[in-house]
């Protein structure tokens, strides 16, 4: 069996495949432009979110009501298991395997446990790294739609 030959630009290309290639390249370029625009828009949105966060924090408030809707800030605590073996050993040592796991780590229960431990000044489980993320929610005016959350890990 011989390897397929590569076509060069000098080789004749059928009109059908030529138009498919041109169509693909046009769509690919459009896709790439849109992705770049999305990246720029996300950067602007993140900057605006950070500015709102700073304002709310400086004012000592978590919520602002505006004619366009309600803005809230929160910093929920989360945890991720960075060393699964150490975490499982810690769970076994503290008789918490059924409370915090079910074939896989039960993330909501781990988050609640870690948040409570931090509130009490206790150590977090071995193998777990607590973190918070800033969140700004926007609730459109005259709407009962669910909030649109924008998260940023710290």
C-alpha positions as CSV (number, residue, x, y, z in Angstrom):
1,X,0.0,0.0,0.0
2,X,1.4,3.3,-0.9
3,X,1.0,6.5,1.1
4,X,-1.4,9.1,-0.2
5,X,0.2,11.8,-2.2
6,X,0.1,15.4,-0.9
7,X,-1.4,18.0,-3.1
8,X,0.5,21.2,-3.6
9,X,-0.9,24.6,-4.6
10,X,0.2,23.9,-8.1
11,X,-1.9,20.7,-8.4
12,X,-5.4,21.1,-9.8
13,X,-8.1,21.1,-7.0
14,X,-11.7,20.3,-7.8
15,X,-14.1,23.2,-7.6
16,X,-16.2,21.4,-5.0
17,X,-13.3,20.9,-2.5
18,X,-12.0,24.4,-3.2
19,X,-15.3,26.0,-2.1
20,X,-15.4,23.7,0.9
21,X,-11.9,24.8,1.9
22,X,-12.7,28.4,1.4
23,X,-15.9,28.0,3.4
24,X,-14.1,26.3,6.2
25,X,-11.3,28.9,6.3
26,X,-13.8,31.8,6.3
27,X,-15.7,30.2,9.2
28,X,-12.6,29.4,11.1
29,X,-11.4,33.0,10.8
30,X,-14.8,34.2,11.9
31,X,-14.7,31.8,14.9
32,X,-11.2,33.0,15.9
33,X,-12.3,36.7,15.6
34,X,-15.3,36.0,17.8
35,X,-13.2,34.2,20.4
36,X,-10.8,37.1,20.5
37,X,-13.8,39.5,21.0
38,X,-15.2,37.2,23.7
39,X,-11.8,37.2,25.5
40,X,-11.7,41.0,25.4
41,X,-15.4,41.3,26.6
42,X,-14.7,38.9,29.5
43,X,-11.7,41.0,30.5
44,X,-13.8,44.1,30.5
45,X,-16.6,42.3,32.4
46,X,-14.1,41.1,35.0
47,X,-12.7,44.6,35.4
48,X,-16.3,46.0,35.8
49,X,-17.1,43.2,38.3
50,X,-13.9,43.9,40.3
51,X,-14.8,47.6,40.4
52,X,-18.4,46.8,41.6
53,X,-16.9,44.5,44.2
54,X,-14.5,47.2,45.5
55,X,-17.4,49.7,45.6
56,X,-19.7,47.4,47.5
57,X,-16.9,46.4,49.9
58,X,-15.9,50.1,50.5
59,X,-19.6,50.9,51.2
60,X,-19.8,48.0,53.6
61,X,-22.8,46.5,51.8
62,X,-23.5,43.3,49.9
63,X,-26.5,44.6,47.9
64,X,-27.4,47.6,45.8
65,X,-30.9,48.1,44.3
66,X,-30.8,50.0,41.0
67,X,-33.4,50.8,38.4
68,X,-31.8,48.2,36.1
69,X,-31.9,45.5,38.8
70,X,-30.2,44.3,42.0
71,X,-26.5,43.7,42.4
72,X,-25.2,41.5,45.2
73,X,-21.7,40.3,46.2
74,X,-20.7,37.2,48.0
75,X,-17.6,35.1,48.5
76,X,-18.7,31.5,49.1
77,X,-16.1,29.2,50.5
78,X,-15.2,26.1,48.5
79,X,-12.7,23.4,48.8
80,X,-11.0,21.1,46.3
81,X,-9.2,17.9,47.1
82,X,-5.7,18.3,46.0
83,X,-4.3,15.1,47.5
84,X,-7.0,12.4,47.4
85,X,-5.1,9.8,49.3
86,X,-4.3,12.2,52.2
87,X,-7.9,13.3,52.3
88,X,-9.2,9.7,52.4
89,X,-6.8,8.9,55.2
90,X,-8.0,11.9,57.1
91,X,-11.7,10.9,56.5
92,X,-11.0,7.4,57.8
93,X,-9.1,8.7,60.9
94,X,-12.1,11.0,61.7
95,X,-14.8,8.5,60.9
96,X,-16.3,10.8,58.2
97,X,-16.1,8.6,55.1
98,X,-19.9,8.1,54.9
99,X,-20.6,11.7,55.7
100,X,-18.4,13.3,53.1
101,X,-18.1,10.6,50.3
102,X,-20.3,8.5,48.2
103,X,-18.2,6.6,45.5
104,X,-16.8,10.1,44.9
105,X,-16.2,13.1,47.1
106,X,-19.5,14.8,48.0
107,X,-18.4,18.3,47.2
108,X,-21.2,20.2,48.9
109,X,-20.7,18.4,52.1
110,X,-16.9,18.9,52.0
111,X,-17.5,22.6,51.3
112,X,-19.8,22.9,54.3
113,X,-17.5,21.0,56.6
114,X,-14.4,23.1,55.6
115,X,-16.4,26.3,55.9
116,X,-17.6,25.3,59.4
117,X,-14.0,24.3,60.4
118,X,-12.6,27.6,59.2
119,X,-15.4,29.5,61.1
120,X,-14.4,27.7,64.3
121,X,-10.7,28.1,63.7
122,X,-10.1,24.4,63.2
123,X,-7.7,22.9,60.8
124,X,-9.0,21.8,57.4
125,X,-8.7,18.1,56.4
126,X,-5.4,16.9,55.1
127,X,-5.3,17.0,51.3
128,X,-7.9,19.8,51.0
129,X,-7.1,23.3,49.9
130,X,-9.8,25.9,50.9
131,X,-10.4,28.8,48.6
132,X,-13.0,31.6,48.0
133,X,-14.1,33.2,44.8
134,X,-15.7,36.5,44.3
135,X,-19.2,36.5,42.9
136,X,-21.4,39.3,41.6
137,X,-25.0,38.4,40.8
138,X,-27.3,40.5,38.7
139,X,-31.0,40.2,39.0
140,X,-32.7,42.1,36.1
141,X,-35.4,44.5,37.1
142,X,-39.0,43.4,36.7
143,X,-38.0,39.8,36.2
144,X,-38.0,36.7,38.3
145,X,-35.3,35.1,36.3
146,X,-32.5,33.2,38.1
147,X,-29.4,35.3,38.8
148,X,-26.6,35.3,36.3
149,X,-23.4,34.6,38.3
150,X,-19.9,35.6,37.3
151,X,-17.2,33.8,39.3
152,X,-13.6,34.5,39.7
153,X,-11.3,32.2,41.7
154,X,-8.9,33.8,44.1
